[in-house]
Amino acid sequence: MVNLQPAGNCPRCQSDQLTCKYNHFQQDELEIHSWEHRCPDCGNRQTSAYRNDDEDELPPDNPAQCPYCGRSGQVNDESAG
């Protein structure tokens, strides 16, 4: 599931075209949450991803919340239908 939404102004160039992209993947026991903030005007990009099987790094309390803007990536089953 990919979810793309406007995210305000770019911290580098102040463009109002910054986007927040959330991707959620789940298969069997594996679950991955990934986040990207990207500006199409200057190319500035921030990314983070969290895997539930990563033993080297503890995930945040809520990996379905953007670490950059705080929005929820709400995973719901209605979109699968």
NUNU-885989 format. One record per atom (N, C-alpha, C): residue number from 1; chain; x, y, z. Coordinates in steps of 0.1 Angstrom, whole numbers, padded with zeros to 4 digits. Layout:
N
<num = NUM	cadena = A	X = X	Y = Y	Z = Z>
...
This chain:
81
<num = 1	cadena = A	X = 0008	Y = -0012	Z = 0000>
<num = 1	cadena = A	X = 0000	Y = 0000	Z = 0000>
<num = 1	cadena = A	X = 0009	Y = 0012	Z = 0000>
<num = 2	cadena = A	X = 0007	Y = 0021	Z = -0010>
<num = 2	cadena = A	X = 0014	Y = 0034	Z = -0010>
<num = 2	cadena = A	X = 0004	Y = 0045	Z = -0008>
<num = 3	cadena = A	X = 0008	Y = 0055	Z = 0000>
<num = 3	cadena = A	X = 0000	Y = 0066	Z = 0004>
<num = 3	cadena = A	X = 0008	Y = 0079	Z = 0002>
<num = 4	cadena = A	X = 0004	Y = 0088	Z = -0007>
<num = 4	cadena = A	X = 0012	Y = 0100	Z = -0010>
<num = 4	cadena = A	X = 0003	Y = 0112	Z = -0007>
<num = 5	cadena = A	X = 0008	Y = 0121	Z = 0001>
<num = 5	cadena = A	X = 0001	Y = 0133	Z = 0005>
<num = 5	cadena = A	X = 0010	Y = 0146	Z = 0005>
<num = 6	cadena = A	X = 0004	Y = 0158	Z = 0003>
<num = 6	cadena = A	X = 0012	Y = 0170	Z = 0005>
<num = 6	cadena = A	X = 0018	Y = 0171	Z = 0019>
<num = 7	cadena = A	X = 0030	Y = 0177	Z = 0020>
<num = 7	cadena = A	X = 0036	Y = 0177	Z = 0033>
<num = 7	cadena = A	X = 0041	Y = 0191	Z = 0037>
<num = 8	cadena = A	X = 0036	Y = 0201	Z = 0031>
<num = 8	cadena = A	X = 0040	Y = 0215	Z = 0035>
<num = 8	cadena = A	X = 0051	Y = 0220	Z = 0026>
<num = 9	cadena = A	X = 0060	Y = 0228	Z = 0033>
<num = 9	cadena = A	X = 0071	Y = 0234	Z = 0025>
<num = 9	cadena = A	X = 0084	Y = 0227	Z = 0027>
<num = 10	cadena = A	X = 0092	Y = 0227	Z = 0016>
<num = 10	cadena = A	X = 0105	Y = 0220	Z = 0017>
<num = 10	cadena = A	X = 0115	Y = 0228	Z = 0026>
<num = 11	cadena = A	X = 0122	Y = 0221	Z = 0035>
<num = 11	cadena = A	X = 0131	Y = 0228	Z = 0044>
<num = 11	cadena = A	X = 0143	Y = 0234	Z = 0037>
<num = 12	cadena = A	X = 0146	Y = 0229	Z = 0025>
<num = 12	cadena = A	X = 0158	Y = 0234	Z = 0017>
<num = 12	cadena = A	X = 0154	Y = 0247	Z = 0009>
<num = 13	cadena = A	X = 0144	Y = 0245	Z = 0000>
<num = 13	cadena = A	X = 0141	Y = 0256	Z = -0009>
<num = 13	cadena = A	X = 0128	Y = 0263	Z = -0006>
<num = 14	cadena = A	X = 0120	Y = 0259	Z = 0004>
<num = 14	cadena = A	X = 0107	Y = 0265	Z = 0008>
<num = 14	cadena = A	X = 0096	Y = 0263	Z = -0003>
<num = 15	cadena = A	X = 0098	Y = 0254	Z = -0013>
<num = 15	cadena = A	X = 0088	Y = 0251	Z = -0022>
<num = 15	cadena = A	X = 0076	Y = 0245	Z = -0015>
<num = 16	cadena = A	X = 0064	Y = 0248	Z = -0020>
<num = 16	cadena = A	X = 0052	Y = 0242	Z = -0013>
<num = 16	cadena = A	X = 0048	Y = 0228	Z = -0020>
<num = 17	cadena = A	X = 0057	Y = 0222	Z = -0027>
<num = 17	cadena = A	X = 0054	Y = 0210	Z = -0034>
<num = 17	cadena = A	X = 0059	Y = 0197	Z = -0027>
<num = 18	cadena = A	X = 0064	Y = 0199	Z = -0015>
<num = 18	cadena = A	X = 0069	Y = 0188	Z = -0007>
<num = 18	cadena = A	X = 0059	Y = 0177	Z = -0005>
<num = 19	cadena = A	X = 0062	Y = 0164	Z = -0007>
<num = 19	cadena = A	X = 0053	Y = 0153	Z = -0005>
<num = 19	cadena = A	X = 0058	Y = 0144	Z = 0005>
<num = 20	cadena = A	X = 0048	Y = 0137	Z = 0012>
<num = 20	cadena = A	X = 0051	Y = 0127	Z = 0022>
<num = 20	cadena = A	X = 0045	Y = 0114	Z = 0016>
<num = 21	cadena = A	X = 0054	Y = 0104	Z = 0014>
<num = 21	cadena = A	X = 0050	Y = 0091	Z = 0009>
<num = 21	cadena = A	X = 0052	Y = 0080	Z = 0019>
<num = 22	cadena = A	X = 0041	Y = 0073	Z = 0021>
<num = 22	cadena = A	X = 0041	Y = 0061	Z = 0031>
<num = 22	cadena = A	X = 0039	Y = 0049	Z = 0023>
<num = 23	cadena = A	X = 0047	Y = 0039	Z = 0026>
<num = 23	cadena = A	X = 0045	Y = 0026	Z = 0020>
<num = 23	cadena = A	X = 0045	Y = 0015	Z = 0031>
<num = 24	cadena = A	X = 0035	Y = 0006	Z = 0030>
<num = 24	cadena = A	X = 0034	Y = -0005	Z = 0040>
<num = 24	cadena = A	X = 0034	Y = -0018	Z = 0033>
<num = 25	cadena = A	X = 0043	Y = -0027	Z = 0037>
<num = 25	cadena = A	X = 0044	Y = -0040	Z = 0031>
<num = 25	cadena = A	X = 0043	Y = -0051	Z = 0043>
<num = 26	cadena = A	X = 0034	Y = -0061	Z = 0040>
<num = 26	cadena = A	X = 0033	Y = -0071	Z = 0050>
<num = 26	cadena = A	X = 0032	Y = -0085	Z = 0043>
<num = 27	cadena = A	X = 0040	Y = -0094	Z = 0047>
<num = 27	cadena = A	X = 0039	Y = -0108	Z = 0041>
<num = 27	cadena = A	X = 0043	Y = -0117	Z = 0052>
<num = 28	cadena = A	X = 0034	Y = -0126	Z = 0056>
<num = 28	cadena = A	X = 0036	Y = -0136	Z = 0067>
<num = 28	cadena = A	X = 0041	Y = -0128	Z = 0079>
<num = 29	cadena = A	X = 0052	Y = -0131	Z = 0085>
<num = 29	cadena = A	X = 0057	Y = -0124	Z = 0097>
<num = 29	cadena = A	X = 0064	Y = -0111	Z = 0094>
<num = 30	cadena = A	X = 0068	Y = -0108	Z = 0082>
<num = 30	cadena = A	X = 0076	Y = -0096	Z = 0079>
<num = 30	cadena = A	X = 0067	Y = -0084	Z = 0077>
<num = 31	cadena = A	X = 0070	Y = -0073	Z = 0083>
<num = 31	cadena = A	X = 0063	Y = -0061	Z = 0081>
<num = 31	cadena = A	X = 0073	Y = -0049	Z = 0080>
<num = 32	cadena = A	X = 0071	Y = -0041	Z = 0069>
<num = 32	cadena = A	X = 0080	Y = -0030	Z = 0066>
<num = 32	cadena = A	X = 0071	Y = -0017	Z = 0065>
<num = 33	cadena = A	X = 0076	Y = -0007	Z = 0072>
<num = 33	cadena = A	X = 0070	Y = 0007	Z = 0071>
<num = 33	cadena = A	X = 0081	Y = 0016	Z = 0065>
<num = 34	cadena = A	X = 0078	Y = 0023	Z = 0054>
<num = 34	cadena = A	X = 0088	Y = 0032	Z = 0049>
<num = 34	cadena = A	X = 0082	Y = 0046	Z = 0046>
<num = 35	cadena = A	X = 0090	Y = 0056	Z = 0048>
<num = 35	cadena = A	X = 0086	Y = 0070	Z = 0047>
<num = 35	cadena = A	X = 0095	Y = 0078	Z = 0038>
<num = 36	cadena = A	X = 0090	Y = 0087	Z = 0030>
<num = 36	cadena = A	X = 0099	Y = 0095	Z = 0022>
<num = 36	cadena = A	X = 0092	Y = 0109	Z = 0021>
<num = 37	cadena = A	X = 0100	Y = 0119	Z = 0024>
<num = 37	cadena = A	X = 0097	Y = 0133	Z = 0021>
<num = 37	cadena = A	X = 0105	Y = 0137	Z = 0010>
<num = 38	cadena = A	X = 0099	Y = 0143	Z = -0001>
<num = 38	cadena = A	X = 0106	Y = 0146	Z = -0013>
<num = 38	cadena = A	X = 0101	Y = 0159	Z = -0019>
<num = 39	cadena = A	X = 0110	Y = 0167	Z = -0024>
<num = 39	cadena = A	X = 0107	Y = 0180	Z = -0031>
<num = 39	cadena = A	X = 0110	Y = 0178	Z = -0045>
<num = 40	cadena = A	X = 0101	Y = 0179	Z = -0054>
<num = 40	cadena = A	X = 0103	Y = 0178	Z = -0068>
<num = 40	cadena = A	X = 0111	Y = 0190	Z = -0074>
<num = 41	cadena = A	X = 0111	Y = 0201	Z = -0067>
<num = 41	cadena = A	X = 0117	Y = 0213	Z = -0072>
<num = 41	cadena = A	X = 0132	Y = 0213	Z = -0070>
<num = 42	cadena = A	X = 0137	Y = 0210	Z = -0058>
<num = 42	cadena = A	X = 0152	Y = 0210	Z = -0056>
<num = 42	cadena = A	X = 0158	Y = 0196	Z = -0054>
<num = 43	cadena = A	X = 0149	Y = 0186	Z = -0053>
<num = 43	cadena = A	X = 0154	Y = 0172	Z = -0052>
<num = 43	cadena = A	X = 0157	Y = 0168	Z = -0038>
<num = 44	cadena = A	X = 0155	Y = 0176	Z = -0028>
<num = 44	cadena = A	X = 0157	Y = 0173	Z = -0014>
<num = 44	cadena = A	X = 0149	Y = 0161	Z = -0010>
<num = 45	cadena = A	X = 0155	Y = 0151	Z = -0003>
<num = 45	cadena = A	X = 0148	Y = 0139	Z = 0000>
<num = 45	cadena = A	X = 0153	Y = 0134	Z = 0014>
<num = 46	cadena = A	X = 0143	Y = 0129	Z = 0022>
<num = 46	cadena = A	X = 0146	Y = 0123	Z = 0034>
<num = 46	cadena = A	X = 0138	Y = 0110	Z = 0034>
<num = 47	cadena = A	X = 0145	Y = 0099	Z = 0039>
<num = 47	cadena = A	X = 0138	Y = 0086	Z = 0039>
<num = 47	cadena = A	X = 0141	Y = 0078	Z = 0052>
<num = 48	cadena = A	X = 0131	Y = 0070	Z = 0056>
<num = 48	cadena = A	X = 0133	Y = 0061	Z = 0068>
<num = 48	cadena = A	X = 0125	Y = 0049	Z = 0065>
<num = 49	cadena = A	X = 0130	Y = 0038	Z = 0070>
<num = 49	cadena = A	X = 0122	Y = 0025	Z = 0068>
<num = 49	cadena = A	X = 0124	Y = 0017	Z = 0081>
<num = 50	cadena = A	X = 0114	Y = 0010	Z = 0085>
<num = 50	cadena = A	X = 0114	Y = 0002	Z = 0097>
<num = 50	cadena = A	X = 0109	Y = -0012	Z = 0094>
<num = 51	cadena = A	X = 0117	Y = -0022	Z = 0097>
<num = 51	cadena = A	X = 0114	Y = -0036	Z = 0095>
<num = 51	cadena = A	X = 0112	Y = -0043	Z = 0109>
<num = 52	cadena = A	X = 0102	Y = -0051	Z = 0110>
<num = 52	cadena = A	X = 0100	Y = -0058	Z = 0123>
<num = 52	cadena = A	X = 0110	Y = -0069	Z = 0126>
<num = 53	cadena = A	X = 0118	Y = -0073	Z = 0116>
<num = 53	cadena = A	X = 0127	Y = -0084	Z = 0118>
<num = 53	cadena = A	X = 0142	Y = -0078	Z = 0119>
<num = 54	cadena = A	X = 0143	Y = -0065	Z = 0120>
<num = 54	cadena = A	X = 0156	Y = -0059	Z = 0122>
<num = 54	cadena = A	X = 0161	Y = -0059	Z = 0137>
<num = 55	cadena = A	X = 0170	Y = -0068	Z = 0140>
<num = 55	cadena = A	X = 0174	Y = -0070	Z = 0154>
<num = 55	cadena = A	X = 0184	Y = -0059	Z = 0158>
<num = 56	cadena = A	X = 0190	Y = -0052	Z = 0148>
<num = 56	cadena = A	X = 0201	Y = -0042	Z = 0152>
<num = 56	cadena = A	X = 0195	Y = -0028	Z = 0155>
<num = 57	cadena = A	X = 0183	Y = -0025	Z = 0151>
<num = 57	cadena = A	X = 0177	Y = -0012	Z = 0154>
<num = 57	cadena = A	X = 0162	Y = -0014	Z = 0159>
<num = 58	cadena = A	X = 0160	Y = -0007	Z = 0170>
<num = 58	cadena = A	X = 0146	Y = -0008	Z = 0176>
<num = 58	cadena = A	X = 0137	Y = 0002	Z = 0168>
<num = 59	cadena = A	X = 0125	Y = -0003	Z = 0164>
<num = 59	cadena = A	X = 0116	Y = 0006	Z = 0157>
<num = 59	cadena = A	X = 0110	Y = 0017	Z = 0166>
<num = 60	cadena = A	X = 0105	Y = 0028	Z = 0161>
<num = 60	cadena = A	X = 0098	Y = 0037	Z = 0169>
<num = 60	cadena = A	X = 0086	Y = 0031	Z = 0175>
<num = 61	cadena = A	X = 0080	Y = 0038	Z = 0185>
<num = 61	cadena = A	X = 0068	Y = 0033	Z = 0192>
<num = 61	cadena = A	X = 0056	Y = 0031	Z = 0181>
<num = 62	cadena = A	X = 0056	Y = 0040	Z = 0171>
<num = 62	cadena = A	X = 0045	Y = 0039	Z = 0161>
<num = 62	cadena = A	X = 0052	Y = 0040	Z = 0147>
<num = 63	cadena = A	X = 0056	Y = 0029	Z = 0141>
<num = 63	cadena = A	X = 0063	Y = 0031	Z = 0128>
<num = 63	cadena = A	X = 0053	Y = 0035	Z = 0117>
<num = 64	cadena = A	X = 0040	Y = 0035	Z = 0119>
<num = 64	cadena = A	X = 0030	Y = 0040	Z = 0110>
<num = 64	cadena = A	X = 0028	Y = 0055	Z = 0111>
<num = 65	cadena = A	X = 0037	Y = 0062	Z = 0118>
<num = 65	cadena = A	X = 0036	Y = 0076	Z = 0119>
<num = 65	cadena = A	X = 0049	Y = 0082	Z = 0113>
<num = 66	cadena = A	X = 0047	Y = 0092	Z = 0104>
<num = 66	cadena = A	X = 0059	Y = 0098	Z = 0098>
<num = 66	cadena = A	X = 0068	Y = 0105	Z = 0108>
<num = 67	cadena = A	X = 0081	Y = 0101	Z = 0106>
<num = 67	cadena = A	X = 0091	Y = 0107	Z = 0116>
<num = 67	cadena = A	X = 0094	Y = 0122	Z = 0112>
<num = 68	cadena = A	X = 0090	Y = 0127	Z = 0101>
<num = 68	cadena = A	X = 0093	Y = 0140	Z = 0096>
<num = 68	cadena = A	X = 0081	Y = 0150	Z = 0099>
<num = 69	cadena = A	X = 0069	Y = 0146	Z = 0096>
<num = 69	cadena = A	X = 0058	Y = 0155	Z = 0097>
<num = 69	cadena = A	X = 0047	Y = 0150	Z = 0107>
<num = 70	cadena = A	X = 0048	Y = 0138	Z = 0112>
<num = 70	cadena = A	X = 0040	Y = 0133	Z = 0122>
<num = 70	cadena = A	X = 0026	Y = 0127	Z = 0117>
<num = 71	cadena = A	X = 0024	Y = 0128	Z = 0104>
<num = 71	cadena = A	X = 0011	Y = 0123	Z = 0099>
<num = 71	cadena = A	X = 0010	Y = 0108	Z = 0101>
<num = 72	cadena = A	X = -0002	Y = 0103	Z = 0102>
<num = 72	cadena = A	X = -0005	Y = 0088	Z = 0103>
<num = 72	cadena = A	X = -0006	Y = 0082	Z = 0090>
<num = 73	cadena = A	X = 0000	Y = 0070	Z = 0088>
<num = 73	cadena = A	X = -0001	Y = 0063	Z = 0076>
<num = 73	cadena = A	X = -0012	Y = 0053	Z = 0076>
<num = 74	cadena = A	X = -0021	Y = 0054	Z = 0086>
<num = 74	cadena = A	X = -0032	Y = 0045	Z = 0088>
<num = 74	cadena = A	X = -0033	Y = 0034	Z = 0078>
<num = 75	cadena = A	X = -0031	Y = 0022	Z = 0083>
<num = 75	cadena = A	X = -0032	Y = 0010	Z = 0074>
<num = 75	cadena = A	X = -0046	Y = 0005	Z = 0077>
<num = 76	cadena = A	X = -0054	Y = 0005	Z = 0066>
<num = 76	cadena = A	X = -0068	Y = 0000	Z = 0067>
<num = 76	cadena = A	X = -0071	Y = -0011	Z = 0056>
<num = 77	cadena = A	X = -0080	Y = -0020	Z = 0059>
<num = 77	cadena = A	X = -0083	Y = -0031	Z = 0050>
<num = 77	cadena = A	X = -0093	Y = -0026	Z = 0039>
<num = 78	cadena = A	X = -0099	Y = -0015	Z = 0041>
<num = 78	cadena = A	X = -0109	Y = -0010	Z = 0031>
<num = 78	cadena = A	X = -0102	Y = -0008	Z = 0017>
<num = 79	cadena = A	X = -0090	Y = -0003	Z = 0017>
<num = 79	cadena = A	X = -0083	Y = 0000	Z = 0004>
<num = 79	cadena = A	X = -0079	Y = -0013	Z = -0003>
<num = 80	cadena = A	X = -0079	Y = -0024	Z = 0003>
<num = 80	cadena = A	X = -0076	Y = -0037	Z = -0004>
<num = 80	cadena = A	X = -0087	Y = -0043	Z = -0012>
<num = 81	cadena = A	X = -0099	Y = -0038	Z = -0010>
<num = 81	cadena = A	X = -0110	Y = -0044	Z = -0016>
<num = 81	cadena = A	X = -0112	Y = -0041	Z = -0030>
